[in-house]
Amino acid sequence: MKFTIITATYNSSQGLEQCIKSVIGQTYKDIEYIIIDNCSTDNTLDIAKTYSDQINRIISEPDKGIFDALNKGIKIASGDVIGFLHADDFYASPTIIEEVMLKFEATGADSVYGDLQYVSKKNPDKLIRNWLAGEFNFKKLSNGWMPPHPSFFVKRKCYLDYGLFNTNFFIAADYDMILRLLGKFKISIAYLPKVLVKMRTGGTSNRNLKNIIKKSEEDLKAIKQNGIGGFYTLCVKNIRKLNQFF
C-alpha cells in the first residue's frame, strides 16, 4: 500500500523542517511526499530543497489558497492512500504511517483517522489542546463531530469518485470534504485510538476574530449543503472543543 503525503506551504519556514523530517523519518518507506508551494518569499523553498532527494515533488507556483494547493497535490498523487500534513504540523512518532497502513489492511476501510494534539507554536513540547476523536458513528455528524483533518487518511479512489476540495470555501473546505465523504457518500472508516499528528496553534481558522466568524459561516454552509443538520450542529461542533482543554 503506497501513501502520498501532501504539504501545502506559503512562507512556512518556521515549522517546515520539523514537518519534513517527520515524514521522511517514517519507518514505513512506501511514501510519496509532495510539497505544493505558493511562491513563498522567505526561505521555505530553500528548506524544502535541502531535502529534495527525499521529497518526490516540489512545486512552487501561484495558487488560490491552501485547498487549491491540496487539490493540485491530489491530482498528481500516485499513492493508494492520501494524507495531508500542514507545514506547521508533524507526525507524533516515526511509526505513524506504518500503524495507519496496518489499520487499513486489518479493516479494509476507505479511511482511517486518529487523534491530534495542539501544541504551542514556539514550544511544540507544550500541550495546548488534546483532541480525542473517539469512535465514529453516523449520528455524531449531526452533533458536530469530525475527525482531525491532518489525522484523516483516505484512499485516493474516494477523491477520484467523490470530488476534490470545494475551493469556494476559504477556511472550511476540509470540513465540507469530511461531511461529503462520511455523510453524503458514507465511505467506510476506522479509528486508530492514538495521537497521530501534533499541530502548532495559530492556524488560519482561528488566527483572528474575522477568521473565526468566517469559519463559522462556512461551517454552517457546509452542514446545510451536505444535509447533515443546521445551526444546532454548528453550536454543538464549537462546544465540543471545550473538553479538549481539560
C-alpha positions as CSV (number, residue, x, y, z in Angstrom):
1,M,0.0,0.0,0.0
2,K,1.5,3.3,-1.1
3,F,0.9,6.5,0.8
4,T,1.0,10.0,-0.7
5,I,1.5,12.8,1.9
6,I,0.9,16.4,0.7
7,T,2.1,19.5,2.4
8,A,1.0,23.0,1.2
9,T,3.3,25.9,2.0
10,Y,3.4,29.6,1.9
11,N,6.2,31.4,3.9
12,S,6.2,28.4,6.2
13,S,9.9,28.4,7.2
14,Q,9.3,28.4,10.9
15,G,7.9,24.8,11.2
16,L,8.6,23.3,7.9
17,E,11.8,21.4,8.6
18,Q,10.2,19.5,11.5
19,C,7.3,18.7,9.3
20,I,9.5,17.4,6.5
21,K,11.7,15.4,8.9
22,S,8.6,13.7,10.5
23,V,7.6,12.5,7.0
24,I,10.9,11.3,5.7
25,G,11.8,9.8,9.1
26,Q,8.9,7.3,9.0
27,T,9.6,3.7,9.4
28,Y,7.2,2.9,6.5
29,K,9.1,3.7,3.3
30,D,6.5,3.4,0.6
31,I,5.7,7.1,0.8
32,E,5.4,9.6,-2.0
33,Y,5.9,13.1,-0.5
34,I,4.7,16.2,-2.4
35,I,5.1,19.8,-1.4
36,I,3.0,22.4,-3.1
37,D,4.3,26.0,-2.5
38,N,2.5,29.3,-3.3
39,C,5.6,31.3,-4.4
40,S,7.0,31.8,-0.9
41,T,9.2,34.8,-0.4
42,D,11.0,33.6,2.7
43,N,13.4,30.6,2.8
44,T,10.6,27.9,2.6
45,L,11.9,26.6,-0.7
46,D,15.5,26.6,0.5
47,I,14.5,24.4,3.4
48,A,12.4,22.1,1.1
49,K,15.2,21.8,-1.5
50,T,17.7,20.8,1.3
51,Y,15.7,17.5,1.4
52,S,14.9,17.3,-2.3
53,D,16.5,13.9,-2.6
54,Q,13.8,12.6,-0.2
55,I,10.8,14.6,-1.5
56,N,9.2,13.3,-4.7
57,R,7.8,16.6,-6.0
58,I,8.4,20.2,-5.0
59,I,6.1,22.6,-7.0
60,S,6.2,26.4,-6.5
61,E,3.6,28.4,-8.4
62,P,0.7,30.7,-7.7
63,D,-2.4,29.1,-6.2
64,K,-5.7,30.3,-4.9
65,G,-5.2,29.2,-1.3
66,I,-4.4,26.1,0.7
67,F,-7.2,23.9,-0.7
68,D,-6.4,24.8,-4.3
69,A,-2.8,23.7,-3.4
70,L,-4.0,20.4,-1.9
71,N,-6.2,19.7,-4.9
72,K,-3.1,20.1,-7.1
73,G,-1.4,17.5,-4.9
74,I,-4.3,15.1,-5.2
75,K,-4.3,15.4,-9.0
76,I,-0.6,14.3,-9.3
77,A,-0.6,11.8,-6.4
78,S,0.1,8.2,-7.2
79,G,-0.5,6.7,-3.8
80,D,-3.3,4.3,-2.8
81,V,-3.9,6.5,0.3
82,I,-3.6,10.3,0.7
83,G,-2.8,12.2,3.8
84,F,-2.3,15.9,4.4
85,L,0.3,17.3,6.7
86,H,0.3,21.1,7.1
87,A,3.6,22.9,7.3
88,D,3.2,23.7,11.0
89,D,2.3,20.1,11.8
90,F,4.3,16.9,12.4
91,Y,3.7,13.2,13.0
92,A,3.7,12.2,16.6
93,S,6.2,9.4,16.1
94,P,8.2,7.7,13.3
95,T,5.8,4.7,13.2
96,I,2.6,6.6,12.4
97,I,2.2,5.7,8.7
98,E,3.1,2.1,9.4
99,E,0.4,1.9,12.0
100,V,-2.1,3.6,9.8
101,M,-1.2,1.2,7.0
102,L,-1.8,-1.8,9.3
103,K,-5.2,-0.4,10.3
104,F,-6.2,-0.1,6.6
105,E,-5.1,-3.7,6.0
106,A,-6.8,-5.1,9.1
107,T,-10.2,-3.3,8.4
108,G,-10.4,-2.9,4.6
109,A,-11.8,0.6,5.3
110,D,-11.8,3.5,2.9
111,S,-10.4,5.8,5.5
112,V,-8.5,5.8,8.8
113,Y,-8.3,8.5,11.4
114,G,-6.8,9.1,14.8
115,D,-6.3,11.7,17.5
116,L,-4.5,15.1,17.4
117,Q,-2.8,17.4,19.9
118,Y,-2.5,21.1,19.6
119,V,0.9,22.3,20.8
120,S,2.5,25.7,21.4
121,K,3.8,27.4,18.3
122,K,7.0,28.4,20.0
123,N,7.4,25.2,22.1
124,P,6.0,22.1,20.4
125,D,6.6,20.1,23.6
126,K,3.9,22.2,25.4
127,L,0.4,20.7,25.1
128,I,-2.4,23.2,24.5
129,R,-5.4,21.0,23.4
130,N,-5.9,17.3,23.3
131,W,-8.4,16.2,20.5
132,L,-9.5,12.7,21.3
133,A,-11.7,11.9,18.3
134,G,-13.3,8.7,19.6
135,E,-15.2,6.1,17.6
136,F,-17.3,7.2,14.7
137,N,-21.0,6.7,14.1
138,F,-23.2,8.5,11.5
139,K,-25.3,10.2,14.1
140,K,-22.3,12.0,15.5
141,L,-22.0,14.1,12.3
142,S,-25.3,16.0,13.1
143,N,-23.9,16.6,16.6
144,G,-20.9,18.4,15.3
145,W,-18.4,15.6,15.3
146,M,-15.5,15.5,12.8
147,P,-12.1,13.7,12.8
148,P,-9.0,15.9,12.9
149,H,-8.3,16.5,9.3
150,P,-4.5,16.0,9.4
151,S,-5.1,12.6,11.0
152,F,-7.7,11.6,8.4
153,F,-6.2,9.3,5.7
154,V,-8.4,8.5,2.7
155,K,-8.0,6.2,-0.2
156,R,-7.2,8.2,-3.4
157,K,-10.1,6.4,-5.2
158,C,-12.6,8.3,-2.9
159,Y,-11.3,11.7,-4.1
160,L,-11.5,10.5,-7.7
161,D,-15.0,9.2,-7.2
162,Y,-16.5,12.0,-5.0
163,G,-14.5,15.1,-5.9
164,L,-11.8,17.4,-4.7
165,F,-11.9,20.2,-2.1
166,N,-14.5,22.8,-2.9
167,T,-12.4,26.0,-3.2
168,N,-15.5,28.2,-2.8
169,F,-14.8,27.5,0.9
170,F,-11.8,29.6,2.1
171,I,-11.4,28.0,5.5
172,A,-13.9,25.1,5.9
173,A,-13.3,23.1,2.7
174,D,-11.8,20.3,4.9
175,Y,-15.0,20.1,7.0
176,D,-17.1,20.2,3.8
177,M,-15.0,17.3,2.4
178,I,-15.4,15.3,5.6
179,L,-19.2,15.8,5.6
180,R,-19.3,14.9,1.9
181,L,-17.3,11.7,2.3
182,L,-18.7,10.4,5.6
183,G,-22.2,11.9,5.5
184,K,-23.3,12.1,1.9
185,F,-21.4,9.1,0.4
186,K,-20.8,7.2,3.6
187,I,-17.4,5.8,2.9
188,S,-16.2,3.3,5.4
189,I,-14.0,4.5,8.2
190,A,-11.8,3.0,11.0
191,Y,-10.4,4.7,14.2
192,L,-6.8,4.3,15.3
193,P,-7.0,5.4,19.0
194,K,-3.7,7.2,19.4
195,V,-2.2,10.7,18.7
196,L,-1.1,10.7,15.1
197,V,-0.4,14.4,14.5
198,K,0.8,17.3,16.6
199,M,-0.4,20.7,15.3
200,R,1.0,24.1,16.2
201,T,-1.6,26.6,17.3
202,G,-2.2,29.8,15.2
203,G,-3.7,28.3,12.0
204,T,-5.8,30.2,9.6
205,S,-9.2,29.3,11.0
206,N,-8.5,30.7,14.5
207,R,-6.0,33.4,13.7
208,N,-8.3,36.3,14.4
209,L,-12.0,37.1,15.1
210,K,-12.7,37.8,11.5
211,N,-11.5,34.3,10.5
212,I,-13.4,32.7,13.4
213,I,-16.6,34.3,12.2
214,K,-15.9,33.4,8.6
215,K,-15.2,29.8,9.6
216,S,-18.5,29.6,11.4
217,E,-20.3,30.9,8.4
218,E,-18.6,28.4,6.1
219,D,-19.1,25.5,8.6
220,L,-22.9,26.2,8.6
221,K,-22.9,26.4,4.8
222,A,-21.1,23.0,4.6
223,I,-23.5,21.5,7.1
224,K,-26.6,22.6,5.2
225,Q,-25.2,21.7,1.7
226,N,-24.4,18.2,2.8
227,G,-27.7,17.7,4.5
228,I,-26.2,17.0,7.9
229,G,-28.1,19.5,10.1
230,G,-28.3,23.2,10.8
231,F,-27.5,25.8,13.4
232,Y,-27.7,23.3,16.2
233,T,-25.0,21.2,14.6
234,L,-22.7,24.3,14.3
235,C,-23.3,25.2,18.0
236,V,-22.5,21.7,19.3
237,K,-19.5,21.5,17.0
238,N,-18.0,24.5,18.7
239,I,-19.0,23.4,22.2
240,R,-17.2,20.0,21.6
241,K,-13.9,21.9,21.5
242,L,-14.1,22.9,25.2
243,N,-13.3,19.4,26.6
244,Q,-10.1,19.4,24.5
245,F,-8.6,21.9,27.0
246,F,-9.1,19.6,30.0
